[in-house]
Amino acid sequence: MPDNTISGFAARFGDETIIAGEFREKLAPGAFARTLKEKPDVVMLLDHDSGRVLGRVAAGTLTLREDRIGLWFSLDVDATTPEGQTALGTVGRQDVRGCSFGFRVRAEEWQDGGDRLPLRIITDVDLYEITLTAFPAYPTTSASLAHTNASAVARRVRMRAEMEQKLRGIA
């Protein structure tokens, strides 16, 4: 049985994408470090829609962490809301399996692309929101529904029941 947690990577370091057909872009490791250290009140949305809030750092329903791969998140979804039901359903079916993020660039570097598009390397951002989306600008982002291992849970329940029965002399 699935629980109500969605997790994944809202951004991945080093993966390139093309922005508006004009330039290539990638995120440098550490791009989120400053903003996360300052503990901003980042929200998680559906499709960048501020009317469809799924969670928020300040409320304790959204956890963000930068690791060697990128910006990892864990979202405790409220299944009693229409947005929560939509998120659990679409991510659970993998109709939605990517993320995006809303930010302001604080620091960047540019490299001439030669015969390719120029490359923007983002090194520091102000992060405002992350979002679940079917069409992420960075296709290597991820979102998936956490699942409990039902067979392991069932095995533990059965073992405990058997132990209780033995303690009571029930065979």
SEZAMI-845793 format. One line per 2 residues: number of its first residue (from 1); their letters; for each residue x, y, z of C-alpha. Coordinates in nm, 4 decimals, decimal comma. Example, Ala and Ser with C-alpha at 12.3 -4.5 7.8 and 13.67 -1.06 7.14 Angstrom:
1 = AS = 1,2300:-0,4500:0,7800; 1,3670:-0,1060:0,7140 .
This chain:
1 = MP = 0,0000:0,0000:0,0000; 0,1450:0,3402:-0,0882 .
3 = DN = 0,1973:0,6021:0,1750; 0,1538:0,9738:0,1186 .
5 = TI = 0,5136:1,0644:0,0468; 0,6423:1,1823:-0,2888 .
7 = SG = 1,0157:1,2228:-0,3279; 1,2746:1,2712:-0,5965 .
9 = FA = 1,5091:1,5266:-0,7469; 1,3705:1,8692:-0,8350 .
11 = AR = 1,7062:1,9479:-0,9999; 2,0169:1,7486:-1,0918 .
13 = FG = 2,3683:1,8841:-1,1132; 2,5600:1,8714:-1,4395 .
15 = DE = 2,2680:1,7715:-1,6618; 2,2257:2,0056:-1,9571 .
17 = TI = 1,9026:2,1302:-2,1054; 1,8215:2,3794:-2,3795 .
19 = IA = 1,6362:2,6928:-2,2730; 1,3999:2,8489:-2,5319 .
21 = GE = 1,6235:2,7250:-2,8141; 1,8698:3,0033:-2,7244 .
23 = FR = 2,1259:2,8509:-2,4875; 2,2214:2,5396:-2,2969 .
25 = EK = 2,1984:2,5438:-1,9190; 2,3183:2,3323:-1,6305 .
27 = LA = 2,3341:2,3599:-1,2546; 2,6648:2,3508:-1,0693 .
29 = PG = 2,6979:2,1512:-0,7467; 2,6302:2,3868:-0,4583 .
31 = AF = 2,3865:2,6061:-0,6541; 2,1242:2,5637:-0,3809 .
33 = AR = 2,3556:2,5539:-0,0767; 2,3317:2,9198:0,0224 .
35 = TL = 1,9573:2,9485:-0,0221; 1,8928:2,6274:0,1735 .
37 = KE = 2,1256:2,7416:0,4523; 1,9275:3,0650:0,4802 .
39 = KP = 1,6179:2,8455:0,5282; 1,3775:3,0097:0,2854 .
41 = DV = 1,0101:2,9233:0,2976; 1,0078:2,7200:-0,0231 .
43 = VM = 0,6741:2,5783:-0,1370; 0,5906:2,2783:-0,3549 .
45 = LL = 0,3282:2,3388:-0,6216; 0,1505:2,1625:-0,9036 .
47 = DH = 0,2667:2,3018:-1,2398; 0,4030:2,6291:-1,0951 .
49 = DS = 0,0483:2,7241:-0,9885; 0,0586:2,9167:-0,6587 .
51 = GR = -0,3088:2,8317:-0,6101; -0,2204:2,4611:-0,5921 .
53 = VL = 0,0153:2,4351:-0,2938; 0,1165:2,0810:-0,1964 .
55 = GR = 0,3593:2,1523:0,0859; 0,5956:2,4021:0,2396 .
57 = VA = 0,9254:2,3946:0,4236; 0,7998:2,6215:0,7049 .
59 = AG = 0,5050:2,3876:0,7690; 0,7323:2,0827:0,7871 .
61 = TL = 0,5521:1,9139:0,4973; 0,8375:1,9660:0,2498 .
63 = TL = 1,1986:1,8654:0,3090; 1,4778:1,9839:0,0795 .
65 = RE = 1,8400:1,8717:0,0740; 2,1258:1,9267:-0,1634 .
67 = DR = 2,3432:1,6199:-0,2160; 2,6011:1,5122:-0,4741 .
69 = IG = 2,3255:1,4421:-0,7294; 2,1166:1,7570:-0,6959 .
71 = LW = 1,8251:1,9068:-0,5056; 1,6412:1,6208:-0,3363 .
73 = FS = 1,2932:1,6636:-0,1910; 1,0463:1,4717:0,0194 .
75 = LD = 0,6845:1,5850:0,0289; 0,4271:1,4722:0,2874 .
77 = VD = 0,1108:1,4909:0,0774; -0,2291:1,5748:0,2298 .
79 = AT = -0,4587:1,3236:0,0607; -0,7672:1,5087:0,1905 .
81 = TP = -0,7132:1,7979:-0,0516; -0,7928:1,7940:-0,4241 .
83 = EG = -0,4314:1,8938:-0,5022; -0,2986:1,6137:-0,2812 .
85 = QT = -0,5233:1,3574:-0,4475; -0,4132:1,4793:-0,7903 .
87 = AL = -0,0459:1,4627:-0,6943; -0,0731:1,1149:-0,5428 .
89 = GT = -0,2716:0,9834:-0,8390; -0,0661:1,1311:-1,1222 .
91 = VG = 0,2727:1,0650:-0,9625; 0,1653:0,7185:-0,8476 .
93 = RQ = 0,0715:0,6278:-1,2058; 0,3856:0,8061:-1,3317 .
95 = DV = 0,1773:1,0322:-1,5573; 0,3706:1,3076:-1,3789 .
97 = RG = 0,7266:1,2086:-1,3010; 0,9306:1,5264:-1,3328 .
99 = CS = 0,9917:1,8502:-1,1496; 1,0806:2,2087:-1,2108 .
101 = FG = 1,1716:2,4947:-0,9836; 1,1106:2,8673:-0,9539 .
103 = FR = 1,4220:3,0695:-0,8792; 1,6259:3,3825:-0,9328 .
105 = VR = 1,9838:3,3470:-1,0520; 2,2334:3,5018:-0,8092 .
107 = AE = 2,5521:3,3870:-0,9849; 2,6257:3,2279:-1,3209 .
109 = EW = 2,9080:3,1594:-1,5615; 2,8882:3,1545:-1,9411 .
111 = QD = 3,0910:2,9465:-2,1827; 3,1077:3,0028:-2,5550 .
113 = GG = 2,9466:2,7103:-2,7283; 3,1648:2,7249:-3,0405 .
115 = DR = 2,9479:2,5523:-3,2988; 2,6900:2,4722:-3,0282 .
117 = LP = 2,4634:2,7008:-2,8286; 2,6332:2,8956:-2,5475 .
119 = LR = 2,6305:2,7280:-2,2042; 2,5045:2,8961:-1,8885 .
121 = II = 2,6241:2,7347:-1,5668; 2,4142:2,8423:-1,2707 .
123 = TD = 2,6241:2,8528:-0,9532; 2,3890:3,0207:-0,7008 .
125 = VD = 2,0126:3,0718:-0,6887; 1,7394:3,2117:-0,4695 .
127 = LY = 1,4914:2,9238:-0,4606; 1,1218:3,0080:-0,4227 .
129 = EI = 0,9359:2,6959:-0,5244; 0,9630:2,3502:-0,6674 .
131 = TL = 0,6857:2,1950:-0,8696; 0,5566:1,8634:-0,9961 .
133 = TA = 0,5124:1,8796:-1,3723; 0,4610:1,6578:-1,6739 .
135 = FP = 0,6906:1,8784:-1,8835; 1,0096:1,9592:-1,6896 .
137 = AY = 1,2731:2,1832:-1,8479; 1,5299:1,9384:-1,7120 .
139 = PT = 1,4043:1,5943:-1,8205; 1,6308:1,4080:-1,5752 .
141 = TS = 1,4377:1,5349:-1,2711; 1,2267:1,2800:-1,0879 .
143 = AS = 0,9245:1,2333:-0,8657; 0,7852:0,9072:-0,7388 .
145 = LA = 0,5482:0,7809:-0,4768; 0,7067:0,6021:-0,1825 .
147 = HT = 0,5767:0,2516:-0,1224; 0,5965:0,0446:0,1888 .
149 = NA = 0,7130:-0,3089:0,1398; 0,3778:-0,4780:0,1929 .
151 = SA = 0,5176:-0,8317:0,2113; 0,7752:-0,7342:0,4755 .
153 = VA = 0,5073:-0,5571:0,6792; 0,2739:-0,8555:0,6516 .
155 = RR = 0,5562:-1,0915:0,7547; 0,6314:-0,8816:1,0673 .
157 = VR = 0,2632:-0,8697:1,1643; 0,2290:-1,2471:1,1180 .
159 = MR = 0,5451:-1,3179:1,3217; 0,4260:-1,0940:1,6047 .
161 = AE = 0,0816:-1,2600:1,6062; 0,2417:-1,6059:1,6151 .
163 = ME = 0,4679:-1,5002:1,9029; 0,1694:-1,3599:2,0955 .
165 = QK = -0,0220:-1,6830:2,0384; 0,2706:-1,8928:2,1682 .
167 = LR = 0,3004:-1,6739:2,4766; -0,0683:-1,7343:2,5465 .
169 = GI = -0,0416:-2,1081:2,4820; -0,2360:-2,0925:2,1570 .
171 = A = -0,0928:-2,3196:1,8906 .
